[in-house]
Amino acid sequence: MERIPILKMGKLLLVTIQVDMHDRLAMTLQDDLTTRIVKDRAKGVLIDISALDLVDSFIGRMINNIAAMAKILDADTVLVGMQPAVAITLVELGLTLEGVKTALNVDRGMKMLGLGGMS
Amino acid sequence: MERIPILKMGKLLLVTIQVDMHDRLAMTLQDDLTTRIVKDRAKGVLIDISALDLVDSFIGRMINNIAAMAKILDADTVLVGMQPAVAITLVELGLTLEGVKTALNVDRGMKMLGLGGMS
């Protein structure tokens, strides 16, 4: 698979990361996402990582980068669906994902962004 | 990757298919999705296939099955994000996905399900 789909939900973009990230895929995602934020006038980005059993420093850095880019483009980023084991690993690795907001799931992430929690 | 994540958005479940489906993964998805429809009392299921360049008869049958199972559990299924080339292939293969509703994207799919289009 060569690119990760970006789904538009109102003023929000949703990215679900399911596959192992590598350099090129991460670059493509950053390009696509920044383009879509501008094109769709998005106010928020939700990154769902519920399918990931492991978040290493590469993915951590990519998420930080995406959040920083989105911020400059006036969109907030919320990381959702983190598995308990991933949270443990992140802290143990010293990757605290500063500057990235987190929420338990997509519903809560939407509410956090103030863009229509639906339940 | 062993399972496809199912995201809850209000009364709706969203499944993004990004990886090549095989028998076991399809079975797991059917199990997970039916369980989640009951557990989350979902009224609708959105299946996003925007990442798929190809939908063969196996995936077509899986989508039909999921829609039929969801229907019995009182949830509607809408297939969203189909690429133009996929539509062409489906018709050429004679796979018309009868019984499955389609929408251009997630936003329109949500509106079709009457569960909060957000734009």
gemmi code that builds the backbone of each chain (N, CA, C; Angstrom):
import gemmi

chains = {
    "A": [
        ("MET", (0.856, -1.197, 0.000), (0.000, 0.000, 0.000), (0.883, 1.235, 0.000)),
        ("GLU", (0.599, 2.185, -0.862), (1.540, 3.279, -0.982), (1.157, 4.545, -0.235)),
        ("ARG", (-0.129, 4.686, 0.109), (-0.481, 5.858, 0.897), (-1.578, 5.548, 1.905)),
        ("ILE", (-1.573, 6.346, 2.980), (-2.546, 6.165, 4.042), (-3.727, 7.080, 3.760)),
        ("PRO", (-4.955, 6.545, 3.741), (-6.098, 7.397, 3.394), (-6.402, 8.438, 4.471)),
        ("ILE", (-6.847, 9.587, 4.016), (-7.228, 10.673, 4.905), (-8.719, 10.915, 4.702)),
        ("LEU", (-9.502, 10.726, 5.768), (-10.953, 10.837, 5.638), (-11.438, 12.168, 6.162)),
        ("LYS", (-12.284, 12.833, 5.396), (-12.835, 14.111, 5.805), (-14.159, 13.893, 6.512)),
        ("MET", (-14.274, 14.451, 7.709), (-15.548, 14.416, 8.423), (-15.826, 15.838, 8.859)),
        ("GLY", (-16.643, 16.527, 8.099), (-16.902, 17.928, 8.402), (-15.610, 18.723, 8.338)),
        ("LYS", (-15.290, 19.420, 9.422), (-14.085, 20.241, 9.445), (-12.895, 19.500, 10.025)),
        ("LEU", (-13.004, 18.203, 9.979), (-12.033, 17.357, 10.653), (-11.453, 16.342, 9.674)),
        ("LEU", (-10.185, 16.022, 9.824), (-9.583, 14.968, 9.012), (-9.204, 13.807, 9.913)),
        ("LEU", (-9.489, 12.599, 9.454), (-9.169, 11.415, 10.252), (-8.159, 10.550, 9.513)),
        ("VAL", (-7.093, 10.209, 10.222), (-6.071, 9.328, 9.661), (-5.977, 8.098, 10.548)),
        ("THR", (-6.165, 6.930, 9.968), (-6.025, 5.693, 10.734), (-4.748, 5.002, 10.301)),
        ("ILE", (-3.827, 4.873, 11.224), (-2.552, 4.226, 10.885), (-2.650, 2.744, 11.200)),
        ("GLN", (-2.556, 1.920, 10.169), (-2.719, 0.473, 10.351), (-1.486, -0.291, 9.939)),
        ("VAL", (-0.675, 0.327, 9.101), (0.456, -0.419, 8.547), (1.770, 0.094, 9.140)),
        ("ASP", (2.793, -0.702, 9.011), (4.104, -0.272, 9.483), (4.555, 0.944, 8.686)),
        ("MET", (4.977, 1.968, 9.395), (5.426, 3.179, 8.724), (6.875, 3.021, 8.305)),
        ("HIS", (7.191, 3.536, 7.137), (8.585, 3.664, 6.757), (8.770, 5.083, 6.251)),
        ("ASP", (9.998, 5.445, 5.978), (10.328, 6.839, 5.642), (9.442, 7.430, 4.563)),
        ("ARG", (9.333, 6.702, 3.452), (8.633, 7.262, 2.310), (7.141, 7.438, 2.607)),
        ("LEU", (6.576, 6.429, 3.299), (5.155, 6.482, 3.637), (4.875, 7.650, 4.580)),
        ("ALA", (5.795, 7.872, 5.533), (5.628, 8.975, 6.476), (5.695, 10.321, 5.751)),
        ("MET", (6.632, 10.427, 4.808), (6.748, 11.668, 4.038), (5.479, 11.913, 3.215)),
        ("THR", (4.999, 10.831, 2.570), (3.782, 10.950, 1.770), (2.612, 11.390, 2.635)),
        ("LEU", (2.523, 10.802, 3.836), (1.421, 11.159, 4.744), (1.497, 12.635, 5.121)),
        ("GLN", (2.713, 13.111, 5.443), (2.867, 14.520, 5.806), (2.472, 15.436, 4.649)),
        ("ASP", (2.918, 15.081, 3.448), (2.555, 15.879, 2.268), (1.042, 15.900, 2.055)),
        ("ASP", (0.458, 14.677, 2.050), (-0.980, 14.561, 1.786), (-1.794, 15.322, 2.826)),
        ("LEU", (-1.380, 15.154, 4.084), (-2.165, 15.728, 5.175), (-2.124, 17.251, 5.154)),
        ("THR", (-0.938, 17.817, 4.955), (-0.853, 19.277, 4.920), (-1.634, 19.820, 3.723)),
        ("THR", (-1.538, 19.129, 2.587), (-2.310, 19.547, 1.410), (-3.807, 19.529, 1.701)),
        ("ARG", (-4.250, 18.453, 2.353), (-5.680, 18.301, 2.629), (-6.175, 19.306, 3.669)),
        ("ILE", (-5.318, 19.637, 4.656), (-5.722, 20.627, 5.665), (-6.063, 21.938, 4.964)),
        ("VAL", (-5.221, 22.314, 4.014), (-5.441, 23.567, 3.293), (-6.650, 23.436, 2.359)),
        ("LYS", (-6.683, 22.344, 1.576), (-7.736, 22.168, 0.579), (-9.121, 22.062, 1.221)),
        ("ASP", (-9.201, 21.282, 2.304), (-10.503, 21.056, 2.948), (-10.782, 22.063, 4.062)),
        ("ARG", (-9.865, 23.019, 4.252), (-10.005, 24.012, 5.337), (-10.288, 23.341, 6.673)),
        ("ALA", (-9.523, 22.297, 6.965), (-9.762, 21.531, 8.185), (-9.318, 22.302, 9.420)),
        ("LYS", (-10.074, 22.114, 10.502), (-9.718, 22.766, 11.763), (-9.110, 21.770, 12.743)),
        ("GLY", (-9.198, 20.500, 12.420), (-8.666, 19.502, 13.341), (-8.222, 18.248, 12.620)),
        ("VAL", (-7.239, 17.559, 13.212), (-6.748, 16.299, 12.663), (-6.805, 15.248, 13.763)),
        ("LEU", (-7.448, 14.125, 13.479), (-7.457, 13.008, 14.418), (-6.562, 11.916, 13.858)),
        ("ILE", (-5.594, 11.480, 14.656), (-4.733, 10.364, 14.226), (-5.059, 9.171, 15.107)),
        ("ASP", (-5.595, 8.135, 14.487), (-5.970, 6.941, 15.248), (-4.860, 5.900, 15.161)),
        ("ILE", (-4.362, 5.476, 16.324), (-3.286, 4.481, 16.323), (-3.714, 3.213, 17.062)),
        ("SER", (-5.042, 2.961, 17.078), (-5.524, 1.796, 17.835), (-5.030, 0.473, 17.244)),
        ("ALA", (-4.599, 0.496, 15.998), (-4.115, -0.747, 15.382), (-2.635, -0.996, 15.667)),
        ("LEU", (-1.963, -0.017, 16.251), (-0.521, -0.166, 16.482), (-0.230, -0.798, 17.851)),
        ("ASP", (0.556, -1.869, 17.833), (0.974, -2.496, 19.077), (2.241, -1.838, 19.604)),
        ("LEU", (2.900, -1.093, 18.750), (4.190, -0.528, 19.096), (4.330, 0.844, 18.469)),
        ("VAL", (4.752, 1.813, 19.258), (5.081, 3.123, 18.703), (6.542, 3.399, 19.041)),
        ("ASP", (7.375, 3.403, 18.030), (8.798, 3.637, 18.279), (9.118, 5.114, 18.078)),
        ("SER", (10.393, 5.442, 18.215), (10.774, 6.855, 18.154), (10.512, 7.437, 16.770)),
        ("PHE", (10.569, 6.605, 15.733), (10.301, 7.096, 14.379), (8.851, 7.563, 14.245)),
        ("ILE", (7.933, 6.718, 14.688), (6.511, 7.092, 14.615), (6.221, 8.259, 15.557)),
        ("GLY", (6.838, 8.229, 16.735), (6.661, 9.329, 17.689), (7.063, 10.659, 17.074)),
        ("ARG", (8.212, 10.651, 16.382), (8.700, 11.885, 15.750), (7.763, 12.308, 14.626)),
        ("MET", (7.293, 11.324, 13.859), (6.372, 11.642, 12.763), (5.096, 12.298, 13.296)),
        ("ILE", (4.559, 11.761, 14.378), (3.341, 12.333, 14.968), (3.605, 13.751, 15.454)),
        ("ASN", (4.755, 13.939, 16.113), (5.137, 15.289, 16.554), (5.233, 16.249, 15.370)),
        ("ASN", (5.858, 15.799, 14.291), (5.996, 16.636, 13.102), (4.639, 17.016, 12.525)),
        ("ILE", (3.773, 16.019, 12.390), (2.444, 16.272, 11.832), (1.706, 17.298, 12.683)),
        ("ALA", (1.784, 17.134, 14.014), (1.091, 18.065, 14.911), (1.637, 19.479, 14.748)),
        ("ALA", (2.959, 19.593, 14.608), (3.580, 20.909, 14.459), (3.181, 21.554, 13.139)),
        ("MET", (3.182, 20.759, 12.064), (2.778, 21.281, 10.750), (1.324, 21.724, 10.765)),
        ("ALA", (0.463, 20.877, 11.345), (-0.966, 21.196, 11.399), (-1.183, 22.482, 12.188)),
        ("LYS", (-0.429, 22.618, 13.281), (-0.565, 23.795, 14.134), (-0.287, 25.077, 13.332)),
        ("ILE", (0.771, 25.046, 12.545), (1.110, 26.217, 11.726), (-0.009, 26.527, 10.747)),
        ("LEU", (-0.687, 25.441, 10.286), (-1.802, 25.624, 9.352), (-3.127, 25.843, 10.095)),
        ("ASP", (-3.032, 26.132, 11.405), (-4.201, 26.478, 12.216), (-5.158, 25.303, 12.420)),
        ("ALA", (-4.605, 24.092, 12.527), (-5.435, 22.930, 12.833), (-4.858, 22.226, 14.057)),
        ("ASP", (-5.732, 21.784, 14.947), (-5.275, 21.047, 16.126), (-5.197, 19.563, 15.820)),
        ("THR", (-4.237, 18.890, 16.469), (-4.078, 17.457, 16.264), (-4.360, 16.715, 17.564)),
        ("VAL", (-5.167, 15.677, 17.471), (-5.409, 14.834, 18.641), (-5.106, 13.386, 18.260)),
        ("LEU", (-4.313, 12.746, 19.104), (-3.930, 11.346, 18.902), (-4.922, 10.484, 19.669)),
        ("VAL", (-5.581, 9.551, 18.990), (-6.600, 8.755, 19.686), (-6.344, 7.257, 19.556)),
        ("GLY", (-6.936, 6.513, 20.486), (-6.935, 5.054, 20.406), (-5.654, 4.375, 20.843)),
        ("MET", (-4.846, 5.075, 21.637), (-3.589, 4.454, 22.047), (-3.830, 3.253, 22.966)),
        ("GLN", (-3.163, 2.145, 22.668), (-3.287, 0.967, 23.520), (-2.480, 1.166, 24.792)),
        ("PRO", (-2.955, 0.561, 25.902), (-2.249, 0.699, 27.180), (-0.761, 0.358, 27.071)),
        ("ALA", (-0.451, -0.735, 26.370), (0.949, -1.166, 26.257), (1.795, -0.110, 25.548)),
        ("VAL", (1.189, 0.600, 24.610), (1.915, 1.639, 23.877), (2.245, 2.802, 24.803)),
        ("ALA", (1.281, 3.158, 25.671), (1.521, 4.241, 26.630), (2.687, 3.882, 27.556)),
        ("ILE", (2.700, 2.633, 27.995), (3.786, 2.164, 28.878), (5.128, 2.281, 28.154)),
        ("THR", (5.168, 1.770, 26.937), (6.413, 1.806, 26.169), (6.884, 3.235, 25.927)),
        ("LEU", (5.962, 4.118, 25.587), (6.331, 5.504, 25.305), (7.007, 6.148, 26.508)),
        ("VAL", (6.431, 5.945, 27.678), (7.004, 6.548, 28.884), (8.358, 5.922, 29.183)),
        ("GLU", (8.432, 4.602, 29.035), (9.706, 3.925, 29.300), (10.794, 4.379, 28.340)),
        ("LEU", (10.403, 4.693, 27.113), (11.377, 5.174, 26.122), (11.679, 6.658, 26.302)),
        ("GLY", (10.906, 7.311, 27.180), (11.108, 8.742, 27.365), (10.486, 9.579, 26.263)),
        ("LEU", (9.586, 8.955, 25.463), (8.891, 9.691, 24.402), (7.562, 10.185, 24.955)),
        ("THR", (7.506, 11.424, 25.383), (6.276, 11.875, 26.041), (5.312, 12.573, 25.090)),
        ("LEU", (5.672, 12.645, 23.816), (4.802, 13.273, 22.817), (4.311, 14.644, 23.267)),
        ("GLU", (5.238, 15.459, 23.730), (4.851, 16.795, 24.160), (4.306, 17.584, 22.978)),
        ("GLY", (3.296, 18.366, 23.250), (2.714, 19.183, 22.184), (1.655, 18.462, 21.390)),
        ("VAL", (1.447, 17.171, 21.696), (0.383, 16.436, 21.021), (-0.697, 16.098, 22.046)),
        ("LYS", (-1.929, 16.457, 21.742), (-3.030, 16.113, 22.640), (-3.438, 14.673, 22.391)),
        ("THR", (-3.907, 14.009, 23.421), (-4.386, 12.639, 23.247), (-5.809, 12.516, 23.780)),
        ("ALA", (-6.548, 11.577, 23.230), (-7.893, 11.276, 23.722), (-8.081, 9.775, 23.621)),
        ("LEU", (-8.992, 9.257, 24.451), (-9.174, 7.807, 24.509), (-9.627, 7.223, 23.175)),
        ("ASN", (-10.593, 7.862, 22.555), (-11.109, 7.330, 21.292), (-11.570, 8.473, 20.374)),
        ("VAL", (-12.045, 8.107, 19.197), (-12.424, 9.114, 18.200), (-13.517, 10.038, 18.737)),
        ("ASP", (-14.523, 9.444, 19.389), (-15.611, 10.253, 19.955), (-15.074, 11.361, 20.856)),
        ("ARG", (-14.202, 10.962, 21.784), (-13.671, 11.948, 22.729), (-12.751, 12.938, 22.043)),
        ("GLY", (-12.023, 12.445, 21.041), (-11.149, 13.342, 20.283), (-11.954, 14.421, 19.571)),
        ("MET", (-13.098, 14.024, 18.995), (-13.976, 14.988, 18.319), (-14.474, 16.027, 19.322)),
        ("LYS", (-14.876, 15.549, 20.488), (-15.355, 16.482, 21.513), (-14.247, 17.424, 21.926)),
        ("MET", (-13.036, 16.884, 22.089), (-11.901, 17.706, 22.491), (-11.640, 18.814, 21.475)),
        ("LEU", (-11.852, 18.492, 20.202), (-11.642, 19.484, 19.152), (-12.846, 20.419, 19.010)),
        ("GLY", (-13.899, 20.108, 19.770), (-15.073, 20.974, 19.725), (-15.775, 20.943, 18.391)),
        ("LEU", (-15.631, 19.820, 17.689), (-16.192, 19.736, 16.347), (-17.185, 18.595, 16.250)),
        ("GLY", (-18.160, 18.629, 17.162), (-19.253, 17.680, 16.989), (-18.985, 16.292, 17.485)),
        ("GLY", (-18.905, 16.110, 18.804), (-19.011, 14.763, 19.345), (-20.400, 14.287, 18.989)),
        ("MET", (-20.523, 13.016, 18.633), (-21.788, 12.592, 18.038), (-22.645, 11.711, 18.934)),
        ("SER", (-22.175, 11.404, 20.129), (-22.950, 10.454, 20.932), (-23.882, 11.159, 21.894)),
    ],
    "B": [
        ("MET", (-0.109, -7.243, 10.521), (-1.223, -6.645, 11.278), (-2.339, -7.685, 11.372)),
        ("GLU", (-2.878, -7.900, 12.553), (-3.796, -9.022, 12.665), (-5.267, -8.648, 12.668)),
        ("ARG", (-5.566, -7.355, 12.957), (-6.980, -6.990, 12.883), (-7.155, -5.569, 12.396)),
        ("ILE", (-8.326, -5.325, 11.809), (-8.637, -4.019, 11.266), (-9.382, -3.226, 12.333)),
        ("PRO", (-8.913, -2.023, 12.660), (-9.564, -1.269, 13.735), (-10.963, -0.806, 13.355)),
        ("ILE", (-11.838, -0.793, 14.336), (-13.212, -0.320, 14.156), (-13.379, 0.915, 15.034)),
        ("LEU", (-13.650, 2.055, 14.424), (-13.730, 3.305, 15.166), (-15.175, 3.674, 15.427)),
        ("LYS", (-15.462, 4.037, 16.670), (-16.821, 4.438, 17.033), (-16.943, 5.949, 16.927)),
        ("MET", (-17.956, 6.393, 16.177), (-18.252, 7.824, 16.113), (-19.727, 7.963, 16.397)),
        ("GLY", (-20.055, 8.289, 17.629), (-21.462, 8.372, 18.000), (-22.133, 7.024, 17.810)),
        ("LYS", (-23.214, 7.005, 17.023), (-23.960, 5.757, 16.818), (-23.495, 5.025, 15.562)),
        ("LEU", (-22.295, 5.363, 15.150), (-21.787, 4.898, 13.878), (-20.444, 4.191, 14.076)),
        ("LEU", (-20.195, 3.169, 13.291), (-18.879, 2.517, 13.324), (-18.195, 2.726, 11.983)),
        ("LEU", (-16.911, 3.045, 12.045), (-16.158, 3.279, 10.813), (-15.039, 2.261, 10.686)),
        ("VAL", (-15.003, 1.615, 9.533), (-13.946, 0.645, 9.242), (-13.190, 1.132, 8.012)),
        ("THR", (-11.895, 1.320, 8.132), (-11.090, 1.712, 6.982), (-10.252, 0.527, 6.557)),
        ("ILE", (-10.494, 0.058, 5.342), (-9.725, -1.098, 4.862), (-8.515, -0.608, 4.083)),
        ("GLN", (-7.341, -0.917, 4.606), (-6.109, -0.425, 3.988), (-5.208, -1.553, 3.533)),
        ("VAL", (-5.399, -2.718, 4.114), (-4.471, -3.808, 3.840), (-5.153, -4.873, 2.992)),
        ("ASP", (-4.362, -5.716, 2.375), (-4.919, -6.806, 1.594), (-5.675, -7.750, 2.511)),
        ("MET", (-6.890, -8.044, 2.125), (-7.704, -8.939, 2.945), (-7.336, -10.382, 2.639)),
        ("HIS", (-7.319, -11.210, 3.672), (-7.246, -12.649, 3.442), (-8.312, -13.280, 4.325)),
        ("ASP", (-8.501, -14.586, 4.158), (-9.617, -15.275, 4.820), (-9.727, -14.968, 6.303)),
        ("ARG", (-8.606, -15.148, 7.017), (-8.659, -15.037, 8.474), (-8.976, -13.600, 8.878)),
        ("LEU", (-8.361, -12.636, 8.187), (-8.580, -11.228, 8.509), (-10.044, -10.852, 8.263)),
        ("ALA", (-10.616, -11.373, 7.186), (-12.023, -11.094, 6.878), (-12.937, -11.688, 7.945)),
        ("MET", (-12.610, -12.911, 8.385), (-13.416, -13.549, 9.436), (-13.334, -12.738, 10.725)),
        ("THR", (-12.097, -12.318, 11.067), (-11.899, -11.539, 12.289), (-12.689, -10.242, 12.217)),
        ("LEU", (-12.660, -9.599, 11.042), (-13.384, -8.334, 10.887), (-14.883, -8.549, 11.071)),
        ("GLN", (-15.409, -9.625, 10.475), (-16.847, -9.909, 10.631), (-17.203, -10.149, 12.092)),
        ("ASP", (-16.362, -10.926, 12.776), (-16.606, -11.183, 14.204), (-16.566, -9.893, 15.010)),
        ("ASP", (-15.484, -9.136, 14.831), (-15.295, -7.895, 15.595), (-16.446, -6.922, 15.350)),
        ("LEU", (-16.807, -6.806, 14.069), (-17.800, -5.793, 13.709), (-19.174, -6.144, 14.270)),
        ("THR", (-19.584, -7.398, 14.148), (-20.891, -7.771, 14.682), (-20.901, -7.600, 16.209)),
        ("THR", (-19.796, -7.978, 16.858), (-19.709, -7.795, 18.311), (-19.842, -6.325, 18.682)),
        ("ARG", (-19.140, -5.472, 17.929), (-19.154, -4.039, 18.240), (-20.513, -3.393, 17.951)),
        ("ILE", (-21.195, -3.865, 16.895), (-22.526, -3.321, 16.602), (-23.435, -3.529, 17.806)),
        ("VAL", (-23.362, -4.730, 18.388), (-24.205, -5.029, 19.547), (-23.730, -4.252, 20.760)),
        ("LYS", (-22.429, -4.288, 21.033), (-21.868, -3.675, 22.249), (-22.076, -2.159, 22.235)),
        ("ASP", (-21.812, -1.535, 21.085), (-21.903, -0.071, 21.010), (-23.295, 0.403, 20.571)),
        ("ARG", (-24.210, -0.537, 20.385), (-25.565, -0.211, 19.905), (-25.522, 0.673, 18.664)),
        ("ALA", (-24.698, 0.289, 17.737), (-24.494, 1.105, 16.529), (-25.699, 1.015, 15.608)),
        ("LYS", (-26.008, 2.123, 14.950), (-27.113, 2.156, 13.996), (-26.605, 2.152, 12.560)),
        ("GLY", (-25.307, 2.370, 12.391), (-24.783, 2.407, 11.041), (-23.327, 1.973, 10.988)),
        ("VAL", (-22.930, 1.443, 9.831), (-21.542, 1.039, 9.613), (-21.048, 1.693, 8.326)),
        ("LEU", (-19.928, 2.395, 8.413), (-19.305, 2.964, 7.225), (-18.059, 2.156, 6.913)),
        ("ILE", (-17.969, 1.657, 5.688), (-16.768, 0.934, 5.278), (-16.052, 1.784, 4.241)),
        ("ASP", (-14.861, 2.259, 4.599), (-14.095, 3.098, 3.676), (-13.099, 2.258, 2.894)),
        ("ILE", (-13.194, 2.326, 1.561), (-12.262, 1.542, 0.737), (-11.422, 2.454, -0.160)),
        ("SER", (-11.229, 3.705, 0.286), (-10.497, 4.648, -0.569), (-9.043, 4.227, -0.787)),
        ("ALA", (-8.523, 3.378, 0.097), (-7.135, 2.948, -0.057), (-6.995, 1.763, -1.007)),
        ("LEU", (-8.116, 1.188, -1.409), (-8.041, -0.005, -2.254), (-8.040, 0.352, -3.740)),
        ("ASP", (-7.035, -0.170, -4.440), (-6.964, 0.030, -5.893), (-7.760, -1.053, -6.621)),
        ("LEU", (-8.058, -2.107, -5.887), (-8.684, -3.260, -6.506), (-9.675, -3.889, -5.531)),
        ("VAL", (-10.878, -4.158, -5.993), (-11.835, -4.916, -5.182), (-12.182, -6.166, -5.968)),
        ("ASP", (-11.747, -7.308, -5.477), (-12.025, -8.549, -6.196), (-13.274, -9.201, -5.626)),
        ("SER", (-13.601, -10.389, -6.154), (-14.853, -11.022, -5.733), (-14.805, -11.405, -4.256)),
        ("PHE", (-13.614, -11.681, -3.737), (-13.495, -12.034, -2.324), (-13.905, -10.852, -1.437)),
        ("ILE", (-13.344, -9.690, -1.717), (-13.682, -8.501, -0.924), (-15.143, -8.112, -1.157)),
        ("GLY", (-15.589, -8.227, -2.398), (-16.984, -7.925, -2.697), (-17.930, -8.782, -1.874)),
        ("ARG", (-17.607, -10.078, -1.793), (-18.452, -10.995, -1.024), (-18.398, -10.644, 0.455)),
        ("MET", (-17.195, -10.294, 0.938), (-17.046, -9.929, 2.358), (-17.908, -8.707, 2.692)),
        ("ILE", (-17.888, -7.724, 1.783), (-18.678, -6.511, 2.023), (-20.165, -6.842, 2.022)),
        ("ASN", (-20.571, -7.673, 1.086), (-21.968, -8.119, 1.059), (-22.353, -8.829, 2.349)),
        ("ASN", (-21.481, -9.716, 2.819), (-21.750, -10.449, 4.063), (-21.894, -9.501, 5.245)),
        ("ILE", (-20.944, -8.563, 5.339), (-20.972, -7.613, 6.457), (-22.274, -6.821, 6.436)),
        ("ALA", (-22.671, -6.372, 5.246), (-23.906, -5.592, 5.142), (-25.113, -6.427, 5.559)),
        ("ALA", (-25.115, -7.702, 5.165), (-26.240, -8.569, 5.515), (-26.289, -8.818, 7.023)),
        ("MET", (-25.109, -9.059, 7.624), (-25.053, -9.289, 9.078), (-25.494, -8.036, 9.839)),
        ("ALA", (-24.988, -6.878, 9.400), (-25.330, -5.619, 10.065), (-26.827, -5.381, 9.981)),
        ("LYS", (-27.404, -5.690, 8.809), (-28.846, -5.485, 8.595), (-29.664, -6.277, 9.612)),
        ("ILE", (-29.258, -7.524, 9.821), (-29.980, -8.366, 10.790), (-29.878, -7.768, 12.186)),
        ("LEU", (-28.743, -7.116, 12.460), (-28.539, -6.481, 13.769), (-29.071, -5.048, 13.771)),
        ("ASP", (-29.866, -4.705, 12.749), (-30.542, -3.404, 12.691), (-29.572, -2.233, 12.491)),
        ("ALA", (-28.518, -2.469, 11.729), (-27.603, -1.371, 11.393), (-27.452, -1.305, 9.870)),
        ("ASP", (-27.458, -0.104, 9.331), (-27.272, 0.066, 7.892), (-25.793, 0.160, 7.554)),
        ("THR", (-25.428, -0.334, 6.376), (-24.038, -0.279, 5.941), (-23.911, 0.600, 4.707)),
        ("VAL", (-22.948, 1.498, 4.727), (-22.678, 2.318, 3.547), (-21.197, 2.184, 3.193)),
        ("LEU", (-20.943, 1.891, 1.943), (-19.584, 1.752, 1.430), (-19.145, 3.110, 0.886)),
        ("VAL", (-18.035, 3.638, 1.370), (-17.621, 4.975, 0.931), (-16.199, 4.987, 0.375)),
        ("GLY", (-15.927, 6.011, -0.427), (-14.563, 6.259, -0.885), (-14.103, 5.396, -2.045)),
        ("MET", (-15.056, 4.816, -2.784), (-14.637, 3.947, -3.873), (-13.929, 4.729, -4.979)),
        ("GLN", (-12.784, 4.237, -5.420), (-12.067, 4.883, -6.511), (-12.767, 4.590, -7.839)),
        ("PRO", (-12.675, 5.527, -8.782), (-13.325, 5.326, -10.087), (-12.931, 4.002, -10.749)),
        ("ALA", (-11.643, 3.677, -10.685), (-11.173, 2.445, -11.335), (-11.820, 1.212, -10.710)),
        ("VAL", (-12.083, 1.292, -9.413), (-12.714, 0.158, -8.725), (-14.148, -0.020, -9.207)),
        ("ALA", (-14.852, 1.100, -9.393), (-16.232, 1.027, -9.894), (-16.264, 0.373, -11.272)),
        ("ILE", (-15.313, 0.768, -12.115), (-15.226, 0.188, -13.461), (-15.003, -1.316, -13.389)),
        ("THR", (-14.029, -1.704, -12.572), (-13.719, -3.130, -12.439), (-14.906, -3.923, -11.914)),
        ("LEU", (-15.582, -3.366, -10.907), (-16.715, -4.077, -10.311), (-17.788, -4.369, -11.355)),
        ("VAL", (-18.097, -3.371, -12.175), (-19.136, -3.569, -13.188), (-18.671, -4.567, -14.243)),
        ("GLU", (-17.397, -4.440, -14.635), (-16.861, -5.377, -15.632), (-16.860, -6.810, -15.128)),
        ("LEU", (-16.644, -6.966, -13.814), (-16.645, -8.304, -13.218), (-18.067, -8.799, -12.942)),
        ("GLY", (-19.044, -7.901, -13.111), (-20.417, -8.291, -12.815), (-20.736, -8.281, -11.329)),
        ("LEU", (-19.849, -7.657, -10.536), (-20.094, -7.554, -9.087), (-20.798, -6.228, -8.807)),
        ("THR", (-22.110, -6.258, -8.695), (-22.806, -4.983, -8.561), (-23.059, -4.593, -7.112)),
        ("LEU", (-22.590, -5.409, -6.177), (-22.761, -5.105, -4.751), (-24.211, -4.763, -4.418)),
        ("GLU", (-25.115, -5.604, -4.889), (-26.528, -5.350, -4.575), (-26.766, -5.435, -3.078)),
        ("GLY", (-27.600, -4.571, -2.595), (-27.910, -4.605, -1.157), (-26.948, -3.782, -0.341)),
        ("VAL", (-25.915, -3.223, -0.981), (-24.988, -2.364, -0.250), (-25.131, -0.939, -0.771)),
        ("LYS", (-25.374, 0.005, 0.124), (-25.453, 1.398, -0.294), (-24.054, 1.964, -0.451)),
        ("THR", (-23.888, 2.896, -1.356), (-22.581, 3.526, -1.508), (-22.736, 5.044, -1.421)),
        ("ALA", (-21.659, 5.700, -0.991), (-21.622, 7.159, -0.949), (-20.219, 7.591, -1.346)),
        ("LEU", (-20.114, 8.818, -1.836), (-18.833, 9.278, -2.350), (-17.747, 9.313, -1.273)),
        ("ASN", (-18.102, 9.850, -0.119), (-17.099, 9.948, 0.952), (-17.764, 9.801, 2.324)),
        ("VAL", (-16.954, 9.868, 3.364), (-17.449, 9.647, 4.722), (-18.540, 10.652, 5.080)),
        ("ASP", (-18.313, 11.920, 4.750), (-19.298, 12.967, 5.029), (-20.671, 12.605, 4.456)),
        ("ARG", (-20.676, 12.237, 3.175), (-21.956, 11.910, 2.534), (-22.541, 10.621, 3.091)),
        ("GLY", (-21.660, 9.691, 3.441), (-22.125, 8.437, 4.038), (-22.829, 8.696, 5.358)),
        ("MET", (-22.266, 9.614, 6.166), (-22.887, 9.966, 7.448), (-24.255, 10.594, 7.221)),
        ("LYS", (-24.313, 11.453, 6.219), (-25.605, 12.095, 5.934), (-26.616, 11.059, 5.467)),
        ("MET", (-26.152, 10.126, 4.625), (-27.045, 9.089, 4.116), (-27.623, 8.266, 5.256)),
        ("LEU", (-26.803, 8.039, 6.283), (-27.258, 7.264, 7.435), (-28.078, 8.127, 8.393)),
        ("GLY", (-28.138, 9.427, 8.091), (-28.933, 10.319, 8.936), (-28.361, 10.475, 10.326)),
        ("LEU", (-27.056, 10.285, 10.428), (-26.422, 10.324, 11.745), (-25.383, 11.417, 11.807)),
        ("GLY", (-25.800, 12.615, 11.460), (-24.905, 13.738, 11.713), (-23.850, 13.964, 10.674)),
        ("GLY", (-24.231, 14.398, 9.491), (-23.234, 14.970, 8.593), (-22.672, 16.191, 9.282)),
        ("MET", (-21.386, 16.425, 9.156), (-20.766, 17.434, 10.006), (-20.357, 18.709, 9.298)),
        ("SER", (-20.552, 18.760, 7.982), (-20.036, 19.945, 7.300), (-21.105, 21.023, 7.165)),
    ],
}
model = gemmi.Model(1)
for chain_id, residues in chains.items():
    chain = gemmi.Chain(chain_id)
    for i, (resn, *xyz) in enumerate(residues, 1):
        res = gemmi.Residue()
        res.name, res.seqid = resn, gemmi.SeqId(i, " ")
        for name, pos in zip(("N", "CA", "C"), xyz):
            atom = gemmi.Atom()
            atom.name, atom.element = name, gemmi.Element(name[0])
            atom.pos, atom.b_iso = gemmi.Position(*pos), 0.0
            res.add_atom(atom)
        chain.add_residue(res)
    model.add_chain(chain)
structure = gemmi.Structure()
structure.add_model(model)
structure.setup_entities()
